[in-house]
Amino acid sequence: MTSLKYHLRSGAGALAVAGLMVLALPAAAQTTSMKVEYLDRGAVAVTGDKGVLVSWRSLTTDDAKLAFNVYRDGKKLNAQPIGDRTNFADETGTAKNAYEVREVTGGKEGAKSKALIIDGFLSIPLNKPADGTTPDGKVYGYTANDASVADLDGDGQYEVILKWEPTNAKDNSQGGYTGLVYLDAYKLNGKQLWRINLGRNIRAGAHYTQFQVEDYDGDGKAELIVKTADGTTDAKGKIIGDAKANWVSDGGEIAQNDKTGSVVAADGKLMAQMQGRVLKGPEYLSLFDGATGAVLDTIKYPSPRGPNGDDPTDDEAKARWGDAYGNRSDRYLAGTAWLDGVHPSAVFARGYYARTTIAAVDVKGRKLVNRWYFDSKENGLDEKYSGQGNHQFSVADVDGDGKHEILYGAMAIDDNGKPLWSTGMGHGDAMHVSDLDPNRPGLEKWGVHENMKMSGNTGAALLDAGTGEVIFKIPADKDTGRGAAGDIDPRFPGAEFWGSNSGNLFDVKGNVISDKRPRQMNFMIWWDGDLLRELLDGNKVSKWDWEKSDATVLLNAEGATSNNGTKSTPALSADLFGDWREEVMLRSTDNLTLRIYSTNIPTQYKLITLMQDPQYRAAIAWQNTAYNQPPWPSYFIGDQMKAPPKPNVTVIRKP
């Protein structure tokens, strides 16, 4: 088994008894119970340098006295039933052995779960789309891009939903044709369930297609909701809208004020290139059956492009969004939130540099139903509610009422679609929301900022997520493009914070605790055996050595690579199976497989699967949005953590 030198610690800094993690406290007082998906035991057997680590889920429905036996090739390995953790290290096991986990209640064995063997990584073969050619004769290929997971067929196991990104995908600031975008669904064994072709009227790029997958109607099987257009084709061959419509601009340019992506004309004007953009034509939101990929319902996209529909004039578009070439209007965000405290809703947003529109949509009777609509330029709202969005949003219950709010960068929207607070600090590229300071009531939000005029030269700030109150801030004189948070140093309570605007590492009070911070600041992951969080950047998982102020690589996923350029994000990072620690999903360098890496390091700590914490589950749904961010639960996980409250959830029965 991999060395535990950096992973398990004893003494005052660590929890004294692993069993403390089992004794979950009563759920916080609230009037509703959020519905979550049924999950099986999720047993896995992961090979290591020496032996095999068998791990499995702890579920919110488990009895407190439930224990487990572990079998290898039919022979029980543990002397006594295991109740204080959900993993077992078999130091003589190999990938050729078969493992099984059996529930034990009152000394009697019950349900059995066969473990999925993961030898190094789980490989999921992909059906890579064929290369294509743009109208101007340029050939493009495909990369396996962002992914999500959900139980599409109701068997208690996750399937993978994957976006295929053409190699000519564009940022909104850039002109040029892009290839077709596809959405695929795969079982973990590589069986392809379906493919949806979004069609030529959906442009490719990080800010265009944000897809949401969750069991929105509560039937035990997840659905997919995504923006569509004329020519989108479902997995059964049904075409949405007008199959012959072509709304893609074939050229031209217009004057504008943005330097990025523009061409300087002879007279010095900045000209936006219009080729490849889709700025006219109907926009839709469609609901697809998760098991078959068949379209179930299509409605008008709830955040309209123009003041009177989908075809604004250039003057109308500029007045509404700030430009007429789609750099602001076509920046989309999406997420899933339990807005009523019971059922998940899909949330689709448009715009964040200036005007912001956000729409919540429910699924009722296999139909999309609009829930509420927020427009930062209507109803006399303060200007502080425009230009505040990030390249992503987060979802959390920030006011303790059992319902989710939307953390939209430097502002928050209540569960009913009404404004909650705004700092006026403006747009940013990264955001982390959780109980980052466990000694302070409520949740906190750590974020970075781009516009120094709006932020008052604040590069990064920690806020009270419920009120927007600034706890501390770090100054900057230019765009702070990166920022991360996590408990990486056990000498200080709560999370630590860092960003690209400073070389220092900060504690929850804003004190400098080191003049050296991690170089990595893209993603975080719980990987090894302690409660501290590790650094995930590119294809490497690293441990912060707080004594040497340096990072030690724990996993180097050779042959796999990350997505989204310098963002270096995984296809997905989530607690997919096994115990509460997280897996990382990366594409192979040839884009022919997805690889899922799971830890082979034992841990003495026991937590209910993070996927049954609704804030964390929502984060997995929104993780594929634009500039992907790591998921966070609603409670603090870290050194000297207290036992978290048991999730106040109702598990949807297996269909």
C-alpha positions in Angstrom: 0.0 0.0 0.0 1.2 3.5 -0.7 3.2 5.0 2.1 1.2 6.9 4.7 4.0 9.3 5.7 2.2 12.4 4.6 -1.3 11.1 5.1 -2.1 9.9 8.6 -1.1 11.9 11.6 -1.6 11.4 15.3 -1.5 13.7 18.3 -3.4 16.9 19.3 -3.9 18.0 15.7 -5.9 14.9 14.7 -9.3 13.6 15.7 -8.7 11.3 18.7 -11.2 8.6 17.7 -12.3 7.6 14.2 -15.7 6.7 15.6 -16.4 10.3 16.3 -17.1 10.7 12.6 -19.9 8.1 12.8 -21.9 9.8 15.5 -23.7 12.2 13.2 -25.5 15.0 14.9 -29.2 15.8 14.3 -29.9 17.8 11.2 -30.1 21.6 11.6 -33.7 22.8 12.2 -35.5 23.4 9.0 -39.0 22.7 7.7 -38.1 20.8 4.5 -36.2 17.7 3.5 -34.3 17.7 0.2 -34.9 14.8 -2.1 -31.7 13.1 -3.3 -31.0 10.1 -5.6 -30.8 6.5 -4.5 -27.2 5.2 -4.4 -25.9 1.7 -4.0 -22.9 0.8 -1.7 -20.4 1.8 -4.4 -17.8 -0.7 -3.4 -14.4 -0.5 -5.1 -11.1 -2.3 -4.8 -8.2 -0.1 -5.8 -4.7 -1.5 -6.3 -1.7 0.2 -4.7 2.1 -0.3 -4.6 1.4 -3.1 -2.1 -2.0 -4.7 -1.9 -5.5 -3.5 -2.5 -7.7 -0.9 -0.7 -11.4 -1.9 -0.6 -13.7 1.0 0.2 -17.4 1.6 0.1 -20.0 4.3 0.8 -21.5 5.2 4.1 -25.1 6.2 3.3 -27.5 8.6 5.1 -30.0 5.8 5.4 -27.5 3.5 7.3 -28.3 2.5 10.9 -25.7 3.9 13.3 -24.7 0.3 14.3 -24.3 -1.0 10.8 -21.0 -2.7 10.2 -19.3 -4.5 7.3 -17.3 -7.6 6.5 -14.9 -7.7 3.6 -14.3 -10.9 1.5 -11.6 -11.8 -1.0 -12.4 -14.7 -3.3 -15.1 -15.8 -0.8 -12.9 -15.7 2.3 -13.6 -13.1 5.0 -10.6 -10.9 5.7 -11.5 -8.9 8.8 -11.5 -10.4 12.3 -14.4 -8.2 13.5 -17.1 -6.4 11.6 -15.9 -2.9 10.5 -18.1 -0.1 11.8 -15.7 2.9 12.4 -14.6 3.4 8.8 -15.6 2.4 5.3 -12.3 1.0 3.9 -10.1 -2.0 4.5 -6.5 -2.5 3.4 -5.7 -5.9 2.1 -1.9 -5.9 1.9 -1.7 -9.2 0.0 -4.4 -8.6 -2.5 -4.1 -8.1 -6.3 -6.2 -6.9 -9.2 -6.9 -10.6 -10.0 -8.8 -11.1 -6.8 -12.6 -10.7 -6.4 -13.8 -8.6 -3.5 -17.2 -8.3 -1.8 -18.5 -6.1 1.0 -21.3 -7.5 3.2 -23.5 -5.5 5.6 -23.6 -6.8 9.2 -26.5 -6.0 11.5 -26.7 -7.6 15.0 -24.0 -10.1 14.1 -25.9 -11.3 11.0 -24.8 -10.6 7.4 -27.1 -9.0 5.0 -26.9 -7.2 1.6 -23.8 -8.0 -0.5 -21.9 -5.6 -2.8 -19.3 -6.8 -5.4 -16.4 -4.4 -5.6 -15.4 -2.8 -8.8 -11.7 -3.5 -9.5 -9.6 -0.4 -10.3 -6.1 -1.4 -11.3 -4.4 2.0 -11.4 -7.4 3.7 -12.9 -10.8 2.8 -14.3 -10.8 3.2 -18.1 -14.0 4.1 -19.9 -13.8 3.7 -23.7 -15.2 6.6 -25.7 -16.8 6.9 -29.1 -14.8 9.9 -30.4 -16.6 11.9 -33.1 -15.2 12.0 -36.6 -13.3 15.1 -37.6 -15.2 17.8 -39.3 -14.6 20.7 -41.7 -15.8 24.3 -41.3 -17.6 26.3 -44.0 -14.2 27.9 -44.8 -12.5 24.6 -45.3 -10.6 24.2 -42.0 -10.5 20.7 -40.5 -11.1 20.3 -36.8 -11.0 17.3 -34.4 -12.5 16.6 -30.9 -11.4 16.5 -27.3 -13.3 14.9 -24.4 -14.1 17.9 -22.3 -16.3 18.5 -19.2 -18.3 15.7 -17.7 -21.0 15.2 -15.1 -22.5 12.2 -13.4 -26.0 11.1 -12.6 -28.0 7.9 -12.3 -29.7 7.8 -15.7 -31.3 4.4 -15.4 -32.2 4.1 -11.7 -29.8 1.3 -10.7 -28.1 3.3 -8.0 -24.9 3.6 -10.0 -23.6 6.7 -11.8 -23.4 7.1 -15.5 -21.1 9.7 -17.1 -22.4 12.5 -19.3 -19.6 14.0 -21.5 -19.3 17.1 -23.6 -17.3 16.7 -26.8 -15.6 20.0 -27.6 -14.3 20.6 -31.1 -10.6 21.7 -31.4 -11.7 25.1 -32.9 -13.9 26.1 -29.9 -13.9 29.8 -29.3 -14.0 32.3 -26.5 -16.9 34.8 -26.9 -14.4 37.6 -27.7 -13.2 35.7 -30.8 -14.7 35.4 -34.2 -14.5 32.2 -36.4 -16.4 29.1 -37.2 -16.6 26.3 -34.6 -17.5 22.6 -35.0 -20.5 20.8 -33.7 -20.9 20.1 -30.0 -22.0 16.6 -28.9 -23.2 15.3 -25.5 -22.7 11.5 -24.8 -23.8 9.2 -22.0 -21.7 6.2 -20.9 -22.0 3.5 -18.3 -18.9 2.9 -16.3 -18.2 -0.2 -18.3 -18.0 1.9 -21.5 -21.4 1.1 -22.9 -22.6 4.2 -24.8 -26.2 5.0 -24.0 -26.8 7.9 -26.4 -25.4 10.9 -28.3 -27.1 14.3 -28.7 -25.9 16.6 -31.5 -26.5 20.2 -30.5 -26.3 21.3 -34.1 -24.6 24.1 -36.0 -26.6 26.9 -34.3 -25.0 26.2 -31.0 -21.5 27.7 -31.0 -18.6 25.8 -29.3 -16.7 27.2 -26.4 -16.4 27.2 -22.6 -19.1 29.8 -22.2 -21.8 28.5 -24.5 -22.9 25.0 -23.5 -23.6 24.4 -19.8 -25.5 21.1 -19.3 -27.4 20.1 -16.1 -28.2 16.5 -15.1 -30.2 15.5 -12.1 -33.4 13.7 -11.2 -35.6 16.8 -11.5 -39.0 15.0 -11.5 -38.3 12.6 -8.7 -38.9 9.4 -10.6 -35.6 7.8 -9.7 -33.9 8.5 -13.0 -32.0 11.7 -14.0 -32.9 14.0 -16.8 -30.7 16.3 -18.9 -31.5 20.0 -19.4 -29.4 22.1 -21.9 -29.7 25.1 -24.2 -30.6 24.0 -27.8 -31.4 25.6 -31.1 -32.8 24.9 -34.6 -31.2 21.7 -35.8 -30.4 20.1 -32.4 -30.9 16.3 -32.9 -31.8 14.0 -30.0 -30.5 10.5 -29.6 -33.5 9.1 -31.4 -33.0 11.3 -34.5 -35.7 13.8 -33.6 -34.8 17.3 -34.7 -35.7 20.4 -32.6 -37.0 23.4 -34.5 -36.1 24.0 -38.2 -33.6 21.4 -39.4 -32.6 23.6 -42.4 -32.1 26.9 -40.5 -28.6 28.3 -40.5 -28.2 31.3 -38.1 -24.4 31.2 -38.2 -22.8 34.5 -39.4 -20.6 34.1 -42.4 -18.5 37.2 -41.9 -18.4 40.9 -41.3 -17.2 43.1 -38.5 -18.5 45.8 -36.2 -16.7 48.5 -34.2 -16.5 48.0 -30.4 -14.4 48.9 -27.5 -13.0 45.6 -26.3 -9.3 44.8 -27.1 -9.5 41.1 -26.6 -10.3 39.3 -29.8 -10.6 42.4 -31.9 -8.8 43.4 -35.0 -7.4 46.9 -35.3 -8.6 48.7 -38.4 -6.6 51.2 -40.5 -8.2 54.1 -38.7 -7.3 52.6 -35.3 -10.8 51.3 -34.5 -11.2 48.0 -32.7 -13.3 45.7 -34.9 -15.1 42.6 -33.6 -15.1 39.7 -36.1 -18.6 38.4 -36.7 -17.8 35.1 -38.6 -19.1 32.0 -36.8 -21.3 33.9 -34.3 -24.9 33.0 -33.7 -26.7 36.3 -32.8 -30.1 35.7 -34.5 -32.7 32.9 -34.5 -34.7 31.1 -31.9 -33.1 29.9 -28.7 -34.5 27.0 -26.8 -34.2 25.1 -23.5 -34.8 21.4 -23.9 -35.4 18.5 -21.5 -34.1 15.1 -22.4 -34.8 11.6 -21.0 -31.6 10.6 -19.2 -31.9 6.9 -20.1 -32.5 7.3 -23.8 -31.4 10.8 -24.8 -34.8 11.4 -26.3 -36.1 15.0 -26.1 -39.2 15.3 -23.8 -39.9 19.0 -24.0 -38.6 22.2 -25.4 -39.5 25.8 -24.4 -38.1 29.2 -25.3 -34.8 29.9 -23.6 -36.0 31.8 -20.5 -33.4 34.5 -20.6 -34.1 36.2 -24.0 -31.4 37.7 -26.2 -33.3 40.8 -27.1 -35.9 43.1 -25.5 -38.6 41.7 -27.7 -37.4 38.3 -28.7 -34.4 36.5 -30.2 -33.6 39.0 -33.0 -32.5 42.3 -31.6 -31.0 45.0 -33.7 -27.4 45.9 -33.1 -28.5 49.0 -31.2 -31.0 47.0 -29.1 -28.3 44.4 -28.3 -25.8 47.0 -27.3 -28.3 48.8 -25.1 -29.3 45.6 -23.4 -25.9 43.9 -22.9 -23.2 46.4 -23.6 -22.1 45.1 -27.1 -23.7 43.8 -30.3 -21.4 40.9 -31.0 -22.3 38.4 -28.2 -19.3 38.9 -26.0 -21.5 39.7 -23.1 -25.0 38.4 -24.0 -23.7 34.9 -24.9 -21.9 34.1 -21.7 -24.1 31.5 -20.1 -24.0 29.9 -16.7 -26.0 27.0 -15.3 -26.6 25.1 -12.1 -28.9 22.9 -10.1 -30.4 24.1 -6.8 -33.0 22.9 -4.3 -34.8 26.2 -4.3 -38.0 25.0 -2.5 -36.0 22.9 -0.1 -37.4 19.7 -1.5 -37.0 19.3 -5.3 -34.0 20.2 -7.5 -34.5 23.1 -10.0 -32.4 23.9 -13.0 -31.0 27.4 -13.1 -29.9 29.0 -16.3 -28.2 32.4 -16.4 -27.1 34.9 -19.1 -24.6 37.7 -18.7 -22.3 38.9 -15.9 -20.1 41.7 -17.2 -23.1 44.0 -17.3 -26.7 43.0 -17.3 -27.4 39.7 -15.5 -30.5 37.5 -16.1 -31.1 34.3 -14.2 -34.0 31.9 -14.7 -35.1 29.0 -12.6 -36.9 26.1 -14.2 -38.7 23.0 -12.8 -39.7 19.7 -14.3 -43.4 18.8 -13.8 -45.1 16.0 -15.7 -42.0 15.7 -18.0 -42.5 19.3 -18.9 -40.3 22.4 -18.3 -42.0 25.0 -16.2 -40.6 28.4 -15.5 -40.2 29.1 -11.7 -38.8 32.6 -11.5 -36.8 35.1 -13.5 -34.3 37.7 -12.3 -33.1 40.7 -14.3 -30.6 43.0 -12.8 -31.9 45.9 -15.0 -35.5 45.7 -14.0 -37.7 46.6 -11.1 -35.5 49.5 -10.0 -32.6 47.3 -8.8 -29.5 49.0 -7.6 -26.7 49.1 -10.2 -24.6 47.0 -7.8 -26.6 43.9 -9.1 -25.2 44.3 -12.6 -21.6 43.4 -13.5 -21.2 41.2 -10.4 -21.2 37.7 -11.9 -18.3 35.2 -12.2 -17.5 32.7 -14.9 -19.4 30.3 -12.7 -21.9 30.4 -9.8 -22.2 28.4 -6.6 -25.2 27.0 -4.8 -25.6 26.9 -1.0 -28.1 27.5 1.8 -26.6 30.7 3.1 -29.4 31.8 5.4 -30.2 28.5 7.1 -33.8 28.1 5.9 -33.3 24.8 4.2 -33.4 26.2 0.7 -30.6 27.0 -1.7 -29.5 30.4 -2.7 -27.4 31.4 -5.8 -23.9 32.8 -5.1 -23.4 34.7 -8.3 -19.9 36.0 -7.9 -20.0 39.3 -5.9 -23.8 39.0 -5.3 -26.3 36.5 -4.0 -29.9 35.7 -5.1 -32.4 34.3 -2.6 -34.2 31.0 -3.2 -37.2 33.0 -4.5 -35.3 34.9 -7.2 -35.1 38.1 -5.2 -31.8 39.9 -4.6 -30.1 39.1 -1.3 -26.9 41.1 -1.2 -24.2 42.6 -3.4 -20.7 43.8 -2.5 -20.4 45.7 -5.8 -16.8 44.3 -6.2 -17.6 43.0 -9.6 -16.6 40.0 -11.8 -14.1 37.3 -10.9 -12.8 34.1 -12.2 -12.8 31.8 -9.1 -15.0 31.2 -6.1 -15.2 28.8 -3.2 -18.2 28.5 -0.8 -18.4 26.3 2.3 -18.0 26.5 6.0 -14.4 27.7 5.6 -14.2 29.0 9.1 -15.8 26.4 11.4 -15.4 28.8 14.4 -17.7 31.4 12.8 -21.4 30.9 12.3 -22.7 30.1 8.8 -20.9 29.7 5.5 -18.1 31.8 3.9 -17.3 32.7 0.3 -13.7 33.2 -1.0 -13.4 34.8 -4.4 -11.1 36.8 -6.6 -11.8 40.0 -8.6 -10.8 41.3 -12.0 -12.0 44.9 -12.2 -9.9 47.0 -9.8 -12.1 50.0 -10.1 -15.2 48.1 -9.0 -13.5 46.2 -6.3 -11.6 49.1 -4.8 -8.3 47.4 -5.6 -9.4 44.3 -3.9 -7.8 41.2 -5.5 -9.4 38.6 -3.3 -11.8 38.6 -0.3 -13.4 36.3 2.2 -17.1 37.2 2.7 -19.9 36.1 5.0 -22.0 34.1 2.4 -25.2 35.0 4.1 -24.8 38.8 4.2 -21.9 39.7 1.9 -20.0 41.2 4.8 -16.3 41.4 4.1 -14.3 39.4 6.7 -10.9 40.3 5.1 -9.5 41.3 1.8 -6.2 41.2 0.0 -5.3 44.2 -2.1 -4.2 44.1 -5.8 -3.5 46.6 -8.6 -4.6 44.3 -11.5 -6.8 41.4 -12.4 -6.5 38.5 -9.9 -7.1 35.5 -12.2 -6.7 32.7 -9.7 -7.6 31.9 -6.2 -8.0 28.8 -4.0 -9.0 27.8 -0.5 -8.8 24.7 1.6 -7.5 23.3 4.9 -3.9 22.5 3.9 -2.1 23.5 7.2 -3.2 21.8 10.5 -1.5 24.5 12.6 -4.2 27.0 11.9 -8.0 26.5 12.4 -10.2 26.3 9.3 -9.2 26.8 5.7 -6.2 28.6 4.3 -6.5 31.1 1.4 -4.3 32.1 -1.5 -4.5 33.9 -4.8 -2.4 35.1 -7.7 -2.4 38.6 -6.3 -0.1 37.7 -3.5 2.8 35.3 -2.7 1.5 34.8 0.8 -0.7 32.2 2.5 -3.5 33.5 4.7 -5.6 32.1 7.6 -9.3 32.7 8.2 -8.6 36.0 9.9 -6.5 37.3 7.0 -3.3 36.9 8.8 -0.2 36.0 6.8 0.9 32.5 8.0 3.5 32.0 5.4 5.3 34.0 2.8 5.1 31.0 0.5 1.8 29.7 -1.0 1.0 26.7 -3.2 1.8 27.3 -6.9 -1.3 25.2 -7.6 -4.6 27.2 -7.4 -7.0 25.6 -9.8 -8.7 22.6 -8.0 -8.8 20.9 -4.6 -9.4 17.3 -3.7 -9.7 15.0 -0.7 -7.3 12.2 -1.6 -5.1 10.9 1.2 -5.8 9.5 4.6 -6.1 12.7 6.7 -8.8 15.4 6.8 -6.7 18.1 5.0 -7.5 18.8 1.4 -5.0 18.2 -1.4 -4.1 20.2 -4.5 -5.4 19.1 -7.9 -3.8 20.7 -10.9 -3.5 19.3 -14.4 -2.9 15.6 -14.1 -1.3 15.7 -10.6 -2.6 15.5 -7.1 -0.2 17.1 -4.6 0.1 17.4 -0.8 1.1 20.7 0.7 4.0 20.2 3.1 3.3 23.0 5.6 6.7 22.6 7.2 8.7 23.0 4.0 6.2 25.2 2.2 6.2 23.0 -0.8 4.0 20.5 -2.6 4.7 16.8 -2.8 3.1 14.8 -5.7 0.9 12.0 -4.6 -0.6 11.1 -8.0 0.9 11.7 -11.4 -1.6 10.5 -13.9 0.7 9.8 -16.8 -1.0 9.3 -20.1 -4.0 11.5 -19.0 -4.4 15.2 -19.3 -6.7 18.1 -18.1 -9.0 20.4 -19.9 -9.6 24.1 -20.6 -6.2 25.4 -21.3 -4.4 27.0 -18.4 -7.4 26.4 -16.1 -6.0 22.8 -16.1 -9.3 21.4 -14.8 -10.4 17.7 -14.7 -13.3 16.4 -16.8 -14.8 16.0 -13.3 -13.8 15.7 -9.7 -16.3 14.2 -7.3 -17.0 11.5 -4.6 -18.0 9.0 -7.3 -17.8 5.7 -5.3 -15.9 4.1 -2.5 -15.6 6.0 0.8 -16.1 9.8 1.2 -12.9 10.8 -0.6 -12.9 12.1 -4.1 -12.1 10.7 -7.5 -10.6 12.6 -10.4 -11.8 12.0 -14.0 -9.3 12.9 -16.8 -9.3 12.3 -20.5 -6.5 10.2 -22.0 -4.1 12.2 -24.2 -5.5 10.5 -27.3 -9.2 11.3 -26.3 -10.2 7.6 -26.7 -10.9 7.0 -23.0 -11.9 8.6 -19.8 -9.8 7.6 -16.8 -11.2 7.7 -13.3 -8.5 7.7 -10.5 -9.4 6.7 -7.0 -7.2 6.8 -3.9 -5.5 3.6 -2.7 -4.6 5.2 0.7 -6.4 4.0 3.8 -8.2 6.4 6.2 -9.4 6.1 9.7 -12.2 8.6 9.2 -15.8 7.9 8.3 -18.2 10.3 6.6 -21.5 9.9 4.8 -20.9 10.0 1.0 -20.4 13.6 0.0 -23.0 13.1 -2.8 -25.8 13.0 -0.2 -24.9 16.5 1.0 -27.2 18.6 -1.3 -24.7 21.5 -1.6 -22.0 19.1 -2.7 -24.4 17.3 -5.0 -25.4 20.6 -6.6 -21.7 21.4 -7.1 -21.2 18.3 -9.1 -24.1 19.4 -11.3 -22.7 22.9 -11.9 -19.0 21.9 -12.1 -19.0 21.7 -15.9 -20.0 25.4 -16.1 -17.5 27.8 -17.9 -14.5 28.2 -15.5 -14.9 25.0 -13.5 -14.5 25.2 -9.8 -14.0 22.4 -7.1 -17.0 21.2 -5.2 -17.6 22.0 -1.5 -20.0 20.5 1.0 -22.2 22.5 3.4 -20.0 21.7 6.4 -16.3 22.0 7.3 -14.0 19.1 6.5 -10.5 19.6 7.9 -8.3 19.2 10.9 -10.0 19.0 14.3 -13.4 19.0 12.5 -16.6 18.3 14.5 -19.0 15.5 13.5 -21.1 17.1 10.7 -24.9 17.1 11.0 -26.6 14.2 9.3 -28.0 15.4 6.0 -31.7 16.4 6.2 -32.6 14.6 3.0 -35.1 12.1 1.7 -33.7 9.4 -0.6 -35.8 8.8 -3.7 -36.6 5.1 -3.8 -35.1 2.9 -6.5 -37.6 2.7 -9.3 
